[in-house]
Structure formats: C-alpha cells, structure tokens
Amino acid sequence: MASVTISGIKNCDTMKKAFVWLDAHGIAYDFHDYKKLGVAEADLARWSDAAGWGKLLNRGGTTFRKLPDADQQDLTRDKAIALMVAHPSMIKRPVLEKGEVLEIGFRPERYAALFAG
C-alpha cells in the first residue's frame, strides 16, 4: 500500500474534516504541518506541476487578500511558488499524497475514490 502524507495547517477546519475522514476509514498517514515546519520549494514545484499552481494557491483566503496589489497581480508559476513559500497559509488545504497521486482540498467522494479497494 502506498504511503499517505497529508500536508496543511493543523487547526484548519477543512484539515480537521480530512483527519476525521481518514481516521474513520482506518487510513494511516503522516502529517506535515507547513505552518509550523514550512514547506519546501521543491514540494511546491512538484505539486504545481502535478495539479497546477492556480489550483494550489488559495486566492480567496485572508493571507492572499492582504498582500499588496503588486504581489497579487501578474502571477506566474514561479511567483506563486515564492509567495506560498513565504506565506504557507496561502496553500490550499489539505494536500494529500498517496504514492504518485496528489489530491488538493478535501471532498469525501474524492477521498473515497482514491482509497477504494
């Protein structure tokens, strides 16, 4: 069975829902709290390449909205990654990795499909 890593911020409500779902289904996982531990630029680059940086960057959150206009405008992959390294709260949560599979955000039906069988 592929190892499972879930990354995010422990106190996030969406993260809590994902933890509850994983625990209820008996799925073992490693948790990486990127608010406390930070996030590697290489991980963000890999996630961005797999899912698209636009899906990974949470533009609706308070942290992004409080940025200066210059930081919010003319976003590119590299600029978005630099912002997420500097402000991990801007990364959509959770980021779940199961082997080579990457899931951004929590939707019970997506997790059920990912862990089916």
C-alpha positions in Angstrom: 0.0 0.0 0.0 1.3 3.4 -0.9 2.3 5.7 1.9 0.0 8.6 2.6 1.1 12.1 3.6 -1.3 14.9 4.3 0.0 18.5 4.4 -1.6 21.5 5.8 -2.3 23.5 8.9 -3.5 21.6 12.0 -6.2 24.0 13.1 -7.8 24.5 9.7 -11.5 23.3 9.7 -11.0 21.6 6.3 -8.0 19.7 7.6 -9.9 18.6 10.6 -12.6 17.1 8.3 -9.9 15.3 6.3 -8.4 13.9 9.5 -11.7 12.7 10.7 -12.4 11.0 7.4 -9.0 9.3 7.2 -9.3 8.1 10.9 -12.8 6.8 10.4 -11.6 4.8 7.4 -8.6 3.4 9.2 -6.1 5.0 6.9 -2.7 5.6 8.3 -1.0 8.9 7.3 1.9 11.1 8.1 1.0 14.8 8.7 3.2 17.7 7.7 2.2 21.0 9.3 3.6 23.5 6.9 2.6 26.4 9.1 5.0 25.1 11.8 7.5 23.3 9.7 7.4 25.3 6.5 7.1 23.9 3.0 10.0 23.1 0.6 10.1 25.0 -2.7 10.7 21.6 -4.4 7.4 20.2 -2.9 5.5 23.3 -4.1 7.1 23.0 -7.6 6.2 19.3 -7.7 2.6 19.9 -6.6 2.3 22.8 -9.0 3.5 20.7 -11.9 1.0 17.9 -10.9 -2.1 19.9 -10.1 -1.3 23.4 -11.5 -0.2 26.3 -9.3 -3.6 28.0 -9.8 -5.3 25.1 -8.0 -2.7 25.1 -5.3 -2.7 28.8 -4.5 -5.6 29.9 -2.3 -6.5 33.3 -3.7 -9.7 33.5 -1.6 -8.0 33.4 1.7 -7.3 36.3 4.0 -3.5 36.0 3.6 -3.6 36.4 -0.1 -6.2 39.2 0.0 -4.0 41.2 2.4 -1.0 41.1 0.1 0.0 44.3 -1.7 -1.6 44.7 -5.1 1.8 44.2 -6.8 2.1 40.8 -5.2 -1.4 39.7 -6.3 -1.0 40.8 -9.9 0.8 39.2 -12.8 1.1 35.9 -11.1 3.2 33.2 -12.7 4.1 29.7 -11.5 7.4 30.9 -10.0 5.9 34.0 -8.4 3.1 31.9 -6.9 5.5 29.4 -5.5 7.6 32.1 -4.0 4.5 33.6 -2.3 3.5 30.2 -1.0 7.0 29.5 0.4 6.9 32.9 2.2 3.2 32.5 3.3 2.3 28.8 3.7 -1.2 29.9 4.7 -1.8 30.6 1.0 -1.6 26.9 0.1 -5.0 25.3 -0.4 -5.6 22.6 2.2 -5.2 19.8 2.6 -2.6 18.5 0.1 -2.8 14.7 0.2 -0.2 12.5 -1.4 -0.8 8.8 -1.9 2.2 7.4 -3.8 2.2 9.3 -7.1 -1.4 10.6 -6.7 -2.0 14.1 -5.5 -5.3 15.5 -4.1 -5.8 19.2 -3.3 -8.6 20.1 -1.0 -11.0 17.8 0.8 -14.0 16.2 -0.8 -15.2 13.0 0.8 -16.2 11.5 -2.5 -12.7 12.1 -3.9 -11.1 10.5 -0.9 -13.4 7.5 -1.2 -12.5 7.0 -4.8 -8.8 7.5 -4.0 -8.8 4.9 -1.2 -11.3 2.4 -2.8 -10.1 -1.2 -3.0 
